[in-house]
Amino acid sequence: MNRDEPSGRPAASPDPAALAAAESVALAPGPSDLRWRHPGESDHPRLVALVDDWYGGRKVHLAFGRFLLMHFASTSLLAETAEGKTAGYVVGFVSPDRPAEAYVQAGAVNPNLRRRGIGRQLCERFFTLARARGARGVVCPVWPGDPIAVAFHRALGFEPESGPGTMRLYGTLAYPDYEYDGEDRILFRREI
Ligand SMILES: CC(C)(COP(=O)(O)OP(=O)(O)OC[C@H]1O[C@@H](n2cnc3c(N)ncnc32)[C@H](O)[C@@H]1OP(=O)(O)O)[C@@H](O)C(=O)NCCC(=O)NCCS
């Protein structure tokens, strides 16, 4: 793939009925007692303060700019417990330049609530929102040194992008120095 080439196809206007249907699926109560909603800008201080801890101490808050919740709230999701504690979040969007492609910028689950299917729910609900906007595939950049994130994406049916520029890092095909020097990434892809 030529990364500098946008798809060239303008985004089609999403069907309002499909958007409304996707919205009700994405925000529906699930099997647990979690509440689902879109995050807003006012959630940013709370989320940016916890992301490094939830990512095991990595300095990921640098990539969690406030603009994400200002411009991509309608395709991002927040799950909260009945007591109002943050259970998990996903921040993503449908690419303006590649309208068939959705992109997950960040996502994590409260360390005390892992392995209960919340991460899977966040992704599936995001896929629903992205599909209604015309996306047919999704890409998630993942640091290859995180075996849990790798196992999670594989469990959800993602495959690492292969081909020129990739090499095996920590056992998975990834792009060395993808973001900048020392910040390698797997580009996990799947259809939605
Ligand atoms: C990755 C993460 C989001 C998973 O959230 P989660 O709610 O615990 O995941 P789920 O319970 O939905 O797990 C779905 C599947 O992923 C796999 N998986 C999840 N955690 C795993 C672990 N610790 N070890 C091995 N496999 C794991 C399993 O196959 C699991 O299915 P199962 O529980 O039926 O076996 C969570 O660990 C996290 O927030 N990590 C830190 C942030 C991060 O790495 N984000 C992703 C990269 S952007």
The ligand as an SDF file (V2000), in Angstrom:
LIG
                    3D

 48 50  0  0  0  0  0  0  0  0999 V2000
   -5.9190   -5.1410   25.8140 C   0  0  0  0  0  0  0  0  0  0  0  0
   -7.1020   -4.8290   26.7560 C   0  0  0  0  0  0  0  0  0  0  0  0
   -7.8750   -3.6420   26.1620 C   0  0  0  0  0  0  0  0  0  0  0  0
   -8.0110   -6.0520   26.8210 C   0  0  0  0  0  0  0  0  0  0  0  0
   -9.1880   -5.7130   27.5650 O   0  0  0  0  0  0  0  0  0  0  0  0
  -10.0590   -6.8410   28.2970 P   0  0  0  0  0  0  0  0  0  0  0  0
  -11.3600   -6.2460   28.6530 O   0  0  0  0  0  0  0  0  0  0  0  0
   -9.2750   -7.4420   29.3950 O   0  0  0  0  0  0  0  0  0  0  0  0
  -10.2030   -7.9040   27.1290 O   0  0  0  0  0  0  0  0  0  0  0  0
  -11.3790   -8.9950   26.9440 P   0  0  0  0  0  0  0  0  0  0  0  0
  -11.7910   -9.5020   28.2840 O   0  0  0  0  0  0  0  0  0  0  0  0
  -12.4310   -8.4300   26.0700 O   0  0  0  0  0  0  0  0  0  0  0  0
  -10.5750  -10.1340   26.1780 O   0  0  0  0  0  0  0  0  0  0  0  0
  -10.8870  -10.5930   24.8760 C   0  0  0  0  0  0  0  0  0  0  0  0
   -9.8900  -11.6600   24.5190 C   0  0  0  0  0  0  0  0  0  0  0  0
   -8.5810  -11.1070   24.3880 O   0  0  0  0  0  0  0  0  0  0  0  0
   -7.6050  -12.0570   24.8610 C   0  0  0  0  0  0  0  0  0  0  0  0
   -6.9350  -11.5150   26.0530 N   0  0  0  0  0  0  0  0  0  0  0  0
   -7.3060  -10.4580   26.7950 C   0  0  0  0  0  0  0  0  0  0  0  0
   -6.4340  -10.2740   27.8100 N   0  0  0  0  0  0  0  0  0  0  0  0
   -5.5190  -11.2500   27.7210 C   0  0  0  0  0  0  0  0  0  0  0  0
   -4.3860  -11.5980   28.4980 C   0  0  0  0  0  0  0  0  0  0  0  0
   -4.0490  -10.9110   29.6030 N   0  0  0  0  0  0  0  0  0  0  0  0
   -3.6490  -12.6730   28.1100 N   0  0  0  0  0  0  0  0  0  0  0  0
   -3.9790  -13.3880   27.0200 C   0  0  0  0  0  0  0  0  0  0  0  0
   -5.0660  -13.1030   26.2390 N   0  0  0  0  0  0  0  0  0  0  0  0
   -5.8190  -12.0410   26.5940 C   0  0  0  0  0  0  0  0  0  0  0  0
   -8.3740  -13.3180   25.2460 C   0  0  0  0  0  0  0  0  0  0  0  0
   -8.4380  -14.1620   24.1100 O   0  0  0  0  0  0  0  0  0  0  0  0
   -9.7360  -12.7350   25.5760 C   0  0  0  0  0  0  0  0  0  0  0  0
  -10.7840  -13.6710   25.4540 O   0  0  0  0  0  0  0  0  0  0  0  0
  -11.0990  -14.6820   26.7090 P   0  0  0  0  0  0  0  0  0  0  0  0
  -11.0890  -13.8460   27.9560 O   0  0  0  0  0  0  0  0  0  0  0  0
  -12.4340  -15.2240   26.3490 O   0  0  0  0  0  0  0  0  0  0  0  0
   -9.9830  -15.6880   26.6940 O   0  0  0  0  0  0  0  0  0  0  0  0
   -6.6040   -4.5150   28.1930 C   0  0  0  0  0  0  0  0  0  0  0  0
   -5.7270   -5.5290   28.6220 O   0  0  0  0  0  0  0  0  0  0  0  0
   -5.8880   -3.1830   28.3090 C   0  0  0  0  0  0  0  0  0  0  0  0
   -6.5200   -2.1610   28.5480 O   0  0  0  0  0  0  0  0  0  0  0  0
   -4.5380   -3.1550   28.1620 N   0  0  0  0  0  0  0  0  0  0  0  0
   -3.7460   -1.9190   28.2700 C   0  0  0  0  0  0  0  0  0  0  0  0
   -4.0090   -0.9890   27.1020 C   0  0  0  0  0  0  0  0  0  0  0  0
   -3.7970   -1.6560   25.7550 C   0  0  0  0  0  0  0  0  0  0  0  0
   -2.8630   -2.4150   25.5610 O   0  0  0  0  0  0  0  0  0  0  0  0
   -4.7000   -1.3470   24.7930 N   0  0  0  0  0  0  0  0  0  0  0  0
   -4.6780   -1.9870   23.4690 C   0  0  0  0  0  0  0  0  0  0  0  0
   -3.7090   -1.3970   22.5340 C   0  0  0  0  0  0  0  0  0  0  0  0
   -4.2320    0.1780   21.9080 S   0  0  0  0  0  0  0  0  0  0  0  0
  1  2  1  0
  2  3  1  0
  2  4  1  0
  2 36  1  0
  4  5  1  0
  5  6  1  0
  6  7  2  0
  6  8  1  0
  6  9  1  0
  9 10  1  0
 10 11  2  0
 10 12  1  0
 10 13  1  0
 13 14  1  0
 14 15  1  0
 15 16  1  0
 15 30  1  0
 16 17  1  0
 17 18  1  0
 17 28  1  0
 18 19  1  0
 18 27  1  0
 19 20  2  0
 20 21  1  0
 21 22  1  0
 21 27  2  0
 22 23  1  0
 22 24  2  0
 24 25  1  0
 25 26  2  0
 26 27  1  0
 28 29  1  0
 28 30  1  0
 30 31  1  0
 31 32  1  0
 32 33  2  0
 32 34  1  0
 32 35  1  0
 36 37  1  0
 36 38  1  0
 38 39  2  0
 38 40  1  0
 40 41  1  0
 41 42  1  0
 42 43  1  0
 43 44  2  0
 43 45  1  0
 45 46  1  0
 46 47  1  0
 47 48  1  0
M  END
$$$$
